[in-house]
């Protein structure tokens, strides 16, 4: 008989040269790779050569990572980072915000379109399906890491997460399933050839509007404008998506006129020197994503200090008690006195 599940999954895949690789980070790697292959398969209709494909992949992935970090720092963990600003670049200590991933991805895509004189909404339409996949895969990574717990419940599918009291709604799985179910809707809409920007609008609206209901089962640790921070961002994104769907001001004309020629030119130059270093940089970015855990920055050393006392955490957090008498190591002190949040992070 099915019943409540006690989460006991190791969030770490393994280690390479003393560096730990995380399931959560793997979700980013797979998501970025999927987006790259998806756009690469459509480079003819988008009018992009191979150099442009790698430029888009690099700016998209870089924007996602920077955006996720920025929103985490500013909206969720600013009291911590204000005292430890030098930890802002420490992706390997955890700390990413989902809404920031979207904003960062859109910013990176906008920059690509600006530099290459491409239609922003045409490119975001092409990236809508990969974006839904990235967010769905990321939520699976969150669950494997034991991340993002919901409110206490007695439903039979409840989960007992590490460091969280009681059995909880697995909201991270609710959100992940929602993200993946958006994909067939986007496929169907794409086959109907909607005006430019409508696919982007459908993605933004469905992602954010449906998340409003998912987040009802969460316990948000922060607030903005009197509401849970994530809910405010959900509402704003829903409105933006609805505007793109209802008011398609952009041209309905197909932009395929010069795509064939551009694609042919791209095929002739795809093995140029410019592609080689871009490919290497993209590969390094995929590898870098693997080192990211999903905890809040201030919580990773507290949760994994005993296991990681021999690697970089000990250099940044020099006084972590990892004695056998302390099965859940806690940070004793940092550069400035701080009491880290040891309650399991709830949502981002």
Secondary structure as UniProt FT lines:
FT   STRAND          5..6
FT   STRAND          12..16
FT   TURN            17..18
FT   STRAND          19..22
FT   HELIX           23..41
FT   HELIX           43..46
FT   HELIX           50..71
FT   HELIX           72..76
FT   HELIX           78..83
FT   HELIX           85..87
FT   TURN            88..89
FT   HELIX           91..93
FT   HELIX           98..116
FT   HELIX           120..144
FT   TURN            145..146
FT   TURN            156..157
FT   STRAND          159..160
FT   TURN            162..163
FT   HELIX           171..191
FT   TURN            192..193
FT   TURN            196..197
FT   HELIX           198..214
FT   HELIX           215..217
FT   STRAND          223..224
FT   TURN            225..226
FT   STRAND          227..228
FT   HELIX           229..246
FT   TURN            257..258
FT   HELIX           259..269
FT   TURN            270..271
FT   HELIX           273..289
FT   TURN            290..291
FT   HELIX           297..308
FT   TURN            309..310
FT   HELIX           312..316
FT   TURN            324..325
//
